[in-house]
Amino acid sequence: MKRTAVITGSTSGIGLAIATALARDGADVVLNGFGPADEIAAIIERLKGFGNGVIYHGADMTKPAEIADLVATASRTFGSVDVLVNNAGIQHVEKIEDFPIEKWDQIIAINLSSSFHTMRAAIPLMKEKKKGRIINVASAHGLVASPFKSAYVAAKHGIMGLTKTAALELAEFGITVNSICPGYVLTPLVEKQIPDTARTRGISEEQVKQDVMLKFQPTKDFVSVEEVAATALFLASDSARQITGTHISIDGGWTAQ
Ligand code: NAD
């Protein structure tokens, strides 16, 4: 059966890898996220190469009306929303007392509230079909904390609660809701944090990679975006129909400590 997948924040990093995996698997894909128009056009062309429908919607994940339009556009274009991947996210690294208020609000909006808004719009469509998959890209920071990441850790812990609540509400409708909790994946989001963390901690950028980031990842290796995408593809599959309200960690052992 042809499926439609909406992936927020899929112009880069993990979201792009998940969109690519779903397109390769045969889904029509709705891309979202920011980036230069020519880069987005190139992504659309590349994913169309798998032979399925691909559209882009530029909804800003801080704007509920735009988020509702993203889901409505997906449904209008392809006839359904079968897989919803809430992936868009940003980070800011700062002590709580210096943390800019507008950054706190922005991170809570993008990393947490946007998933409420996408789900609010997509759930009625999934309920109609008595089938659906909602996959929230949380983080190891949905399970444990790190200093200087108050908004991110709060939002990611929040998404874990939202995942469980939605799973219980939707269990009888053939709709599963789960989180994926990656450790450090070397994407633009992480690369951007390296200079900030170096400045906040007064250490070199190489020390940030080895002593701060991979310090907590016992495998001493970054997770790849393809590994996260493979887990999303599994959670979106029929085989995962009894997996709901939980999370899968892909963190090289980080949260086993
Ligand atoms: P990334 O910066 O490569 O991609 C983030 C995506 O979100 C981009 O497409 C960007 O355009 C989009 N985005 C940002 N603000 C947006 C907004 N207001 N509206 C719409 N789209 C917006 O980052 P990534 O590392 O691929 O992160 C993806 C997700 O994975 C995030 O939720 C992040 O918290 C989570 N995560 C990342 C890591 C990691 O180590 N990279 C680890 C755990 C969890």
py3Dmol code that shows the C-alpha trace and the ligand (Angstrom):
import py3Dmol

protein = """\
ATOM      1  CA  MET A   1       0.000   0.000   0.000  1.00  0.00           C
ATOM      2  CA  LYS A   2       1.286   3.434  -0.996  1.00  0.00           C
ATOM      3  CA  ARG A   3       2.064   5.584   2.043  1.00  0.00           C
ATOM      4  CA  THR A   4       2.539   9.280   2.617  1.00  0.00           C
ATOM      5  CA  ALA A   5       5.228  10.423   5.026  1.00  0.00           C
ATOM      6  CA  VAL A   6       5.614  13.913   6.473  1.00  0.00           C
ATOM      7  CA  ILE A   7       9.032  14.593   7.951  1.00  0.00           C
ATOM      8  CA  THR A   8       9.629  17.915   9.700  1.00  0.00           C
ATOM      9  CA  GLY A   9      13.109  19.393   9.450  1.00  0.00           C
ATOM     10  CA  SER A  10      14.037  17.151   6.532  1.00  0.00           C
ATOM     11  CA  THR A  11      16.256  19.528   4.557  1.00  0.00           C
ATOM     12  CA  SER A  12      19.304  18.448   6.555  1.00  0.00           C
ATOM     13  CA  GLY A  13      20.876  15.841   8.822  1.00  0.00           C
ATOM     14  CA  ILE A  14      18.731  13.146  10.433  1.00  0.00           C
ATOM     15  CA  GLY A  15      15.446  14.323   8.894  1.00  0.00           C
ATOM     16  CA  LEU A  16      16.900  14.220   5.392  1.00  0.00           C
ATOM     17  CA  ALA A  17      18.228  10.696   5.992  1.00  0.00           C
ATOM     18  CA  ILE A  18      14.805   9.556   7.260  1.00  0.00           C
ATOM     19  CA  ALA A  19      13.040  11.172   4.275  1.00  0.00           C
ATOM     20  CA  THR A  20      15.500   9.459   1.930  1.00  0.00           C
ATOM     21  CA  ALA A  21      14.947   6.064   3.584  1.00  0.00           C
ATOM     22  CA  LEU A  22      11.148   6.416   3.416  1.00  0.00           C
ATOM     23  CA  ALA A  23      11.247   7.565  -0.226  1.00  0.00           C
ATOM     24  CA  ARG A  24      13.511   4.625  -1.098  1.00  0.00           C
ATOM     25  CA  ASP A  25      11.005   2.365   0.689  1.00  0.00           C
ATOM     26  CA  GLY A  26       8.217   3.583  -1.619  1.00  0.00           C
ATOM     27  CA  ALA A  27       6.534   6.400   0.299  1.00  0.00           C
ATOM     28  CA  ASP A  28       5.387   9.713  -1.106  1.00  0.00           C
ATOM     29  CA  VAL A  29       7.321  12.240   0.909  1.00  0.00           C
ATOM     30  CA  VAL A  30       6.582  15.727   2.208  1.00  0.00           C
ATOM     31  CA  LEU A  31       9.786  17.581   2.987  1.00  0.00           C
ATOM     32  CA  ASN A  32       9.990  20.501   5.397  1.00  0.00           C
ATOM     33  CA  GLY A  33      12.724  22.683   6.850  1.00  0.00           C
ATOM     34  CA  PHE A  34      14.846  25.655   5.974  1.00  0.00           C
ATOM     35  CA  GLY A  35      17.668  26.044   3.492  1.00  0.00           C
ATOM     36  CA  PRO A  36      18.693  27.633   0.211  1.00  0.00           C
ATOM     37  CA  ALA A  37      16.074  27.129  -2.553  1.00  0.00           C
ATOM     38  CA  ASP A  38      18.572  25.496  -4.924  1.00  0.00           C
ATOM     39  CA  GLU A  39      19.638  22.953  -2.285  1.00  0.00           C
ATOM     40  CA  ILE A  40      16.016  22.089  -1.509  1.00  0.00           C
ATOM     41  CA  ALA A  41      15.264  21.741  -5.245  1.00  0.00           C
ATOM     42  CA  ALA A  42      18.217  19.349  -5.567  1.00  0.00           C
ATOM     43  CA  ILE A  43      16.922  17.234  -2.639  1.00  0.00           C
ATOM     44  CA  ILE A  44      13.450  17.045  -4.236  1.00  0.00           C
ATOM     45  CA  GLU A  45      14.948  15.900  -7.549  1.00  0.00           C
ATOM     46  CA  ARG A  46      17.143  13.316  -5.830  1.00  0.00           C
ATOM     47  CA  LEU A  47      14.253  11.819  -3.849  1.00  0.00           C
ATOM     48  CA  LYS A  48      11.973  11.831  -6.898  1.00  0.00           C
ATOM     49  CA  GLY A  49      14.559   9.475  -8.386  1.00  0.00           C
ATOM     50  CA  PHE A  50      13.083   6.715  -6.196  1.00  0.00           C
ATOM     51  CA  GLY A  51       9.922   6.971  -8.301  1.00  0.00           C
ATOM     52  CA  ASN A  52       7.464   8.431  -5.789  1.00  0.00           C
ATOM     53  CA  GLY A  53       5.854  11.793  -5.137  1.00  0.00           C
ATOM     54  CA  VAL A  54       7.939  14.423  -3.349  1.00  0.00           C
ATOM     55  CA  ILE A  55       6.814  17.899  -2.332  1.00  0.00           C
ATOM     56  CA  TYR A  56       8.289  20.558  -0.078  1.00  0.00           C
ATOM     57  CA  HIS A  57       6.381  22.729   2.412  1.00  0.00           C
ATOM     58  CA  GLY A  58       8.248  25.520   4.189  1.00  0.00           C
ATOM     59  CA  ALA A  59       6.179  25.607   7.405  1.00  0.00           C
ATOM     60  CA  ASP A  60       8.002  27.287  10.268  1.00  0.00           C
ATOM     61  CA  MET A  61       7.744  24.958  13.276  1.00  0.00           C
ATOM     62  CA  THR A  62       7.197  27.956  15.578  1.00  0.00           C
ATOM     63  CA  LYS A  63       3.951  28.795  13.733  1.00  0.00           C
ATOM     64  CA  PRO A  64       0.924  26.566  14.514  1.00  0.00           C
ATOM     65  CA  ALA A  65      -1.116  27.755  11.494  1.00  0.00           C
ATOM     66  CA  GLU A  66       1.743  26.933   9.112  1.00  0.00           C
ATOM     67  CA  ILE A  67       2.138  23.510  10.755  1.00  0.00           C
ATOM     68  CA  ALA A  68      -1.573  22.777  10.265  1.00  0.00           C
ATOM     69  CA  ASP A  69      -1.188  23.803   6.614  1.00  0.00           C
ATOM     70  CA  LEU A  70       1.784  21.433   6.222  1.00  0.00           C
ATOM     71  CA  VAL A  71      -0.364  18.462   7.258  1.00  0.00           C
ATOM     72  CA  ALA A  72      -3.386  19.654   5.246  1.00  0.00           C
ATOM     73  CA  THR A  73      -1.214  20.114   2.147  1.00  0.00           C
ATOM     74  CA  ALA A  74       0.225  16.601   2.527  1.00  0.00           C
ATOM     75  CA  SER A  75      -3.255  15.120   2.784  1.00  0.00           C
ATOM     76  CA  ARG A  76      -4.616  17.219  -0.095  1.00  0.00           C
ATOM     77  CA  THR A  77      -1.700  16.306  -2.364  1.00  0.00           C
ATOM     78  CA  PHE A  78      -1.300  12.614  -1.613  1.00  0.00           C
ATOM     79  CA  GLY A  79      -4.624  11.669   0.015  1.00  0.00           C
ATOM     80  CA  SER A  80      -3.376  10.748   3.486  1.00  0.00           C
ATOM     81  CA  VAL A  81      -0.734  11.127   6.154  1.00  0.00           C
ATOM     82  CA  ASP A  82       0.392   7.651   7.164  1.00  0.00           C
ATOM     83  CA  VAL A  83       3.779   8.341   8.711  1.00  0.00           C
ATOM     84  CA  LEU A  84       4.545  11.487  10.683  1.00  0.00           C
ATOM     85  CA  VAL A  85       8.139  12.053  11.730  1.00  0.00           C
ATOM     86  CA  ASN A  86       8.617  14.936  14.161  1.00  0.00           C
ATOM     87  CA  ASN A  87      12.262  15.715  13.700  1.00  0.00           C
ATOM     88  CA  ALA A  88      12.831  19.490  13.402  1.00  0.00           C
ATOM     89  CA  GLY A  89      15.042  20.723  16.186  1.00  0.00           C
ATOM     90  CA  ILE A  90      17.531  23.364  17.201  1.00  0.00           C
ATOM     91  CA  GLN A  91      19.989  23.731  20.040  1.00  0.00           C
ATOM     92  CA  HIS A  92      21.454  26.523  22.157  1.00  0.00           C
ATOM     93  CA  VAL A  93      24.227  26.007  24.688  1.00  0.00           C
ATOM     94  CA  GLU A  94      24.349  28.479  27.597  1.00  0.00           C
ATOM     95  CA  LYS A  95      24.188  28.712  31.385  1.00  0.00           C
ATOM     96  CA  ILE A  96      20.593  29.060  32.638  1.00  0.00           C
ATOM     97  CA  GLU A  97      21.193  32.516  34.083  1.00  0.00           C
ATOM     98  CA  ASP A  98      22.547  33.767  30.728  1.00  0.00           C
ATOM     99  CA  PHE A  99      20.151  31.770  28.520  1.00  0.00           C
ATOM    100  CA  PRO A 100      18.300  34.219  26.218  1.00  0.00           C
ATOM    101  CA  ILE A 101      14.547  34.102  26.938  1.00  0.00           C
ATOM    102  CA  GLU A 102      13.697  34.153  23.231  1.00  0.00           C
ATOM    103  CA  LYS A 103      15.998  31.120  22.664  1.00  0.00           C
ATOM    104  CA  TRP A 104      14.206  29.214  25.419  1.00  0.00           C
ATOM    105  CA  ASP A 105      10.833  29.995  23.804  1.00  0.00           C
ATOM    106  CA  GLN A 106      12.104  29.089  20.322  1.00  0.00           C
ATOM    107  CA  ILE A 107      13.548  25.739  21.421  1.00  0.00           C
ATOM    108  CA  ILE A 108      10.393  24.760  23.314  1.00  0.00           C
ATOM    109  CA  ALA A 109       8.316  25.755  20.247  1.00  0.00           C
ATOM    110  CA  ILE A 110      10.398  23.900  17.645  1.00  0.00           C
ATOM    111  CA  ASN A 111      11.615  20.897  19.649  1.00  0.00           C
ATOM    112  CA  LEU A 112       8.412  20.231  21.620  1.00  0.00           C
ATOM    113  CA  SER A 113       5.260  22.199  20.771  1.00  0.00           C
ATOM    114  CA  SER A 114       5.568  21.676  17.000  1.00  0.00           C
ATOM    115  CA  SER A 115       5.070  17.923  17.566  1.00  0.00           C
ATOM    116  CA  PHE A 116       1.825  18.629  19.420  1.00  0.00           C
ATOM    117  CA  HIS A 117       0.659  20.759  16.483  1.00  0.00           C
ATOM    118  CA  THR A 118       1.594  18.206  13.776  1.00  0.00           C
ATOM    119  CA  MET A 119      -0.028  15.409  15.766  1.00  0.00           C
ATOM    120  CA  ARG A 120      -3.157  17.457  16.445  1.00  0.00           C
ATOM    121  CA  ALA A 121      -3.562  17.928  12.684  1.00  0.00           C
ATOM    122  CA  ALA A 122      -2.526  14.427  11.549  1.00  0.00           C
ATOM    123  CA  ILE A 123      -4.289  12.232  14.126  1.00  0.00           C
ATOM    124  CA  PRO A 124      -7.825  12.672  12.696  1.00  0.00           C
ATOM    125  CA  LEU A 125      -6.491  11.606   9.261  1.00  0.00           C
ATOM    126  CA  MET A 126      -4.792   8.527  10.733  1.00  0.00           C
ATOM    127  CA  LYS A 127      -7.843   7.622  12.851  1.00  0.00           C
ATOM    128  CA  GLU A 128      -9.991   7.618   9.707  1.00  0.00           C
ATOM    129  CA  LYS A 129      -7.682   4.985   8.185  1.00  0.00           C
ATOM    130  CA  LYS A 130      -7.299   3.105  11.487  1.00  0.00           C
ATOM    131  CA  LYS A 131      -3.587   3.048  10.863  1.00  0.00           C
ATOM    132  CA  GLY A 132      -0.634   5.339  11.374  1.00  0.00           C
ATOM    133  CA  ARG A 133       2.898   5.759  12.573  1.00  0.00           C
ATOM    134  CA  ILE A 134       4.140   8.710  14.600  1.00  0.00           C
ATOM    135  CA  ILE A 135       7.874   8.820  15.221  1.00  0.00           C
ATOM    136  CA  ASN A 136       9.350  11.544  17.395  1.00  0.00           C
ATOM    137  CA  VAL A 137      13.063  12.174  17.089  1.00  0.00           C
ATOM    138  CA  ALA A 138      13.913  12.822  20.739  1.00  0.00           C
ATOM    139  CA  SER A 139      17.475  12.373  21.998  1.00  0.00           C
ATOM    140  CA  ALA A 140      19.573  10.759  24.700  1.00  0.00           C
ATOM    141  CA  HIS A 141      18.779  14.156  26.251  1.00  0.00           C
ATOM    142  CA  GLY A 142      15.178  12.952  26.534  1.00  0.00           C
ATOM    143  CA  LEU A 143      16.459  10.492  29.151  1.00  0.00           C
ATOM    144  CA  VAL A 144      19.435  12.198  30.786  1.00  0.00           C
ATOM    145  CA  ALA A 145      20.684  15.784  31.097  1.00  0.00           C
ATOM    146  CA  SER A 146      23.838  17.693  30.281  1.00  0.00           C
ATOM    147  CA  PRO A 147      24.725  21.097  31.709  1.00  0.00           C
ATOM    148  CA  PHE A 148      24.117  24.259  29.617  1.00  0.00           C
ATOM    149  CA  LYS A 149      21.325  22.651  27.538  1.00  0.00           C
ATOM    150  CA  SER A 150      18.332  23.501  29.741  1.00  0.00           C
ATOM    151  CA  ALA A 151      15.784  24.248  27.004  1.00  0.00           C
ATOM    152  CA  TYR A 152      16.849  21.319  24.814  1.00  0.00           C
ATOM    153  CA  VAL A 153      16.809  18.807  27.681  1.00  0.00           C
ATOM    154  CA  ALA A 154      13.450  20.130  28.928  1.00  0.00           C
ATOM    155  CA  ALA A 155      11.937  19.910  25.429  1.00  0.00           C
ATOM    156  CA  LYS A 156      13.320  16.417  24.791  1.00  0.00           C
ATOM    157  CA  HIS A 157      12.074  15.119  28.162  1.00  0.00           C
ATOM    158  CA  GLY A 158       8.729  16.703  27.238  1.00  0.00           C
ATOM    159  CA  ILE A 159       8.551  14.880  23.915  1.00  0.00           C
ATOM    160  CA  MET A 160       9.022  11.576  25.747  1.00  0.00           C
ATOM    161  CA  GLY A 161       5.916  12.353  27.827  1.00  0.00           C
ATOM    162  CA  LEU A 162       3.962  13.446  24.769  1.00  0.00           C
ATOM    163  CA  THR A 163       4.946  10.191  23.046  1.00  0.00           C
ATOM    164  CA  LYS A 164       3.575   8.070  25.890  1.00  0.00           C
ATOM    165  CA  THR A 165       0.349  10.065  26.200  1.00  0.00           C
ATOM    166  CA  ALA A 166      -0.366   9.936  22.454  1.00  0.00           C
ATOM    167  CA  ALA A 167       0.431   6.206  22.365  1.00  0.00           C
ATOM    168  CA  LEU A 168      -2.202   5.528  25.023  1.00  0.00           C
ATOM    169  CA  GLU A 169      -4.789   7.731  23.304  1.00  0.00           C
ATOM    170  CA  LEU A 170      -4.198   6.059  19.920  1.00  0.00           C
ATOM    171  CA  ALA A 171      -3.498   2.438  20.837  1.00  0.00           C
ATOM    172  CA  GLU A 172      -6.937   1.215  19.774  1.00  0.00           C
ATOM    173  CA  PHE A 173      -6.767   2.957  16.408  1.00  0.00           C
ATOM    174  CA  GLY A 174      -3.847   1.056  14.889  1.00  0.00           C
ATOM    175  CA  ILE A 175      -1.623   4.090  15.385  1.00  0.00           C
ATOM    176  CA  THR A 176       1.729   3.717  17.117  1.00  0.00           C
ATOM    177  CA  VAL A 177       3.723   6.539  18.675  1.00  0.00           C
ATOM    178  CA  ASN A 178       7.375   6.137  19.590  1.00  0.00           C
ATOM    179  CA  SER A 179      10.535   8.149  20.136  1.00  0.00           C
ATOM    180  CA  ILE A 180      14.027   7.587  18.847  1.00  0.00           C
ATOM    181  CA  CYS A 181      16.786   8.693  21.191  1.00  0.00           C
ATOM    182  CA  PRO A 182      20.079   9.176  19.344  1.00  0.00           C
ATOM    183  CA  GLY A 183      23.327   9.988  21.071  1.00  0.00           C
ATOM    184  CA  TYR A 184      25.707  12.299  19.234  1.00  0.00           C
ATOM    185  CA  VAL A 185      25.196  12.253  15.484  1.00  0.00           C
ATOM    186  CA  LEU A 186      27.615  14.392  13.488  1.00  0.00           C
ATOM    187  CA  THR A 187      25.132  16.669  11.674  1.00  0.00           C
ATOM    188  CA  PRO A 188      25.087  20.453  11.139  1.00  0.00           C
ATOM    189  CA  LEU A 189      23.214  20.800  14.466  1.00  0.00           C
ATOM    190  CA  VAL A 190      26.079  19.184  16.371  1.00  0.00           C
ATOM    191  CA  GLU A 191      28.827  20.860  14.346  1.00  0.00           C
ATOM    192  CA  LYS A 192      27.329  24.254  15.254  1.00  0.00           C
ATOM    193  CA  GLN A 193      27.481  23.413  18.979  1.00  0.00           C
ATOM    194  CA  ILE A 194      31.190  22.691  18.959  1.00  0.00           C
ATOM    195  CA  PRO A 195      32.467  26.326  18.973  1.00  0.00           C
ATOM    196  CA  ASP A 196      29.827  27.379  21.545  1.00  0.00           C
ATOM    197  CA  THR A 197      30.658  24.499  23.873  1.00  0.00           C
ATOM    198  CA  ALA A 198      34.380  25.225  23.467  1.00  0.00           C
ATOM    199  CA  ARG A 199      33.775  28.863  24.455  1.00  0.00           C
ATOM    200  CA  THR A 200      31.451  28.048  27.375  1.00  0.00           C
ATOM    201  CA  ARG A 201      33.851  25.465  28.795  1.00  0.00           C
ATOM    202  CA  GLY A 202      37.098  27.220  27.825  1.00  0.00           C
ATOM    203  CA  ILE A 203      38.503  24.218  25.912  1.00  0.00           C
ATOM    204  CA  SER A 204      39.501  23.472  22.299  1.00  0.00           C
ATOM    205  CA  GLU A 205      37.053  22.258  19.659  1.00  0.00           C
ATOM    206  CA  GLU A 206      38.836  18.876  19.410  1.00  0.00           C
ATOM    207  CA  GLN A 207      38.508  18.511  23.204  1.00  0.00           C
ATOM    208  CA  VAL A 208      34.766  19.196  22.874  1.00  0.00           C
ATOM    209  CA  LYS A 209      34.448  16.299  20.402  1.00  0.00           C
ATOM    210  CA  GLN A 210      36.519  13.778  22.327  1.00  0.00           C
ATOM    211  CA  ASP A 211      36.142  14.827  25.984  1.00  0.00           C
ATOM    212  CA  VAL A 212      32.612  16.269  26.074  1.00  0.00           C
ATOM    213  CA  MET A 213      30.576  14.660  23.305  1.00  0.00           C
ATOM    214  CA  LEU A 214      32.100  11.212  22.881  1.00  0.00           C
ATOM    215  CA  LYS A 215      33.022  11.073  26.566  1.00  0.00           C
ATOM    216  CA  PHE A 216      29.472   9.898  27.231  1.00  0.00           C
ATOM    217  CA  GLN A 217      29.294   7.591  24.215  1.00  0.00           C
ATOM    218  CA  PRO A 218      31.094   4.400  25.317  1.00  0.00           C
ATOM    219  CA  THR A 219      31.580   3.244  21.708  1.00  0.00           C
ATOM    220  CA  LYS A 220      33.657   6.461  21.219  1.00  0.00           C
ATOM    221  CA  ASP A 221      32.074   6.953  17.837  1.00  0.00           C
ATOM    222  CA  PHE A 222      29.396   9.252  16.442  1.00  0.00           C
ATOM    223  CA  VAL A 223      26.056   7.716  15.384  1.00  0.00           C
ATOM    224  CA  SER A 224      25.383   7.985  11.623  1.00  0.00           C
ATOM    225  CA  VAL A 225      22.234   9.535  10.168  1.00  0.00           C
ATOM    226  CA  GLU A 226      21.643   6.325   8.199  1.00  0.00           C
ATOM    227  CA  GLU A 227      21.548   4.317  11.438  1.00  0.00           C
ATOM    228  CA  VAL A 228      18.868   6.622  12.840  1.00  0.00           C
ATOM    229  CA  ALA A 229      16.946   6.418   9.547  1.00  0.00           C
ATOM    230  CA  ALA A 230      17.017   2.601   9.604  1.00  0.00           C
ATOM    231  CA  THR A 231      15.407   2.631  13.062  1.00  0.00           C
ATOM    232  CA  ALA A 232      12.726   5.068  11.882  1.00  0.00           C
ATOM    233  CA  LEU A 233      12.009   2.815   8.908  1.00  0.00           C
ATOM    234  CA  PHE A 234      11.598  -0.154  11.256  1.00  0.00           C
ATOM    235  CA  LEU A 235       9.222   1.764  13.549  1.00  0.00           C
ATOM    236  CA  ALA A 236       7.227   2.753  10.453  1.00  0.00           C
ATOM    237  CA  SER A 237       6.921  -0.871   9.321  1.00  0.00           C
ATOM    238  CA  ASP A 238       4.103  -3.367   9.906  1.00  0.00           C
ATOM    239  CA  SER A 239       6.468  -5.491  12.010  1.00  0.00           C
ATOM    240  CA  ALA A 240       6.535  -2.724  14.627  1.00  0.00           C
ATOM    241  CA  ARG A 241       2.746  -2.595  15.119  1.00  0.00           C
ATOM    242  CA  GLN A 242       2.962  -3.717  18.775  1.00  0.00           C
ATOM    243  CA  ILE A 243       5.727  -1.283  19.644  1.00  0.00           C
ATOM    244  CA  THR A 244       4.121   1.858  21.025  1.00  0.00           C
ATOM    245  CA  GLY A 245       4.626   4.393  23.788  1.00  0.00           C
ATOM    246  CA  THR A 246       8.290   3.658  24.108  1.00  0.00           C
ATOM    247  CA  HIS A 247      11.675   4.723  22.781  1.00  0.00           C
ATOM    248  CA  ILE A 248      14.623   3.177  21.019  1.00  0.00           C
ATOM    249  CA  SER A 249      18.040   4.465  22.044  1.00  0.00           C
ATOM    250  CA  ILE A 250      20.807   4.647  19.443  1.00  0.00           C
ATOM    251  CA  ASP A 251      23.475   6.127  21.647  1.00  0.00           C
ATOM    252  CA  GLY A 252      26.493   3.822  21.686  1.00  0.00           C
ATOM    253  CA  GLY A 253      25.678   2.867  25.286  1.00  0.00           C
ATOM    254  CA  TRP A 254      25.471   6.429  26.661  1.00  0.00           C
ATOM    255  CA  THR A 255      22.299   5.943  28.704  1.00  0.00           C
ATOM    256  CA  ALA A 256      23.389   2.528  30.036  1.00  0.00           C
ATOM    257  CA  GLN A 257      25.744   4.353  32.395  1.00  0.00           C
TER     258      GLN A 257
END
"""
ligand_1 = """\
44
NAD
P 20.067 19.661 11.548
O 20.399 21.045 11.985
O 20.943 18.986 10.551
O 18.580 19.625 10.979
C 17.526 20.309 11.631
C 16.397 20.462 10.653
O 15.347 21.198 11.304
C 16.772 21.260 9.389
O 16.097 20.731 8.283
C 16.235 22.657 9.726
O 15.962 23.448 8.580
C 14.975 22.286 10.465
N 14.442 23.381 11.260
C 15.068 24.132 12.189
N 14.235 25.077 12.644
C 13.058 24.912 11.992
C 11.806 25.580 12.027
N 11.582 26.631 12.832
N 10.834 25.142 11.219
C 11.034 24.100 10.369
N 12.197 23.422 10.293
C 13.193 23.835 11.108
O 19.953 18.809 12.874
P 19.908 17.234 13.179
O 21.089 16.923 14.002
O 19.638 16.450 11.966
O 18.660 17.189 14.159
C 17.425 16.614 13.821
C 16.736 16.164 15.097
O 17.523 15.157 15.718
C 16.538 17.277 16.130
O 15.282 17.151 16.744
C 17.641 16.988 17.130
O 17.338 17.475 18.407
C 17.686 15.474 17.085
N 18.932 14.886 17.592
C 20.119 15.193 17.002
C 21.273 14.618 17.515
C 22.617 14.900 16.932
O 23.608 14.532 17.562
N 22.713 15.499 15.767
C 21.201 13.760 18.621
C 19.962 13.486 19.181
C 18.831 14.057 18.649
"""
view = py3Dmol.view(width=600, height=400)
view.addModel(protein, "pdb")
view.setStyle({"model": 0}, {"cartoon": {"style": "trace"}})
view.addModel(ligand_1, "xyz")
view.setStyle({"model": 1}, {"stick": {}})
view.zoomTo()
view.show()
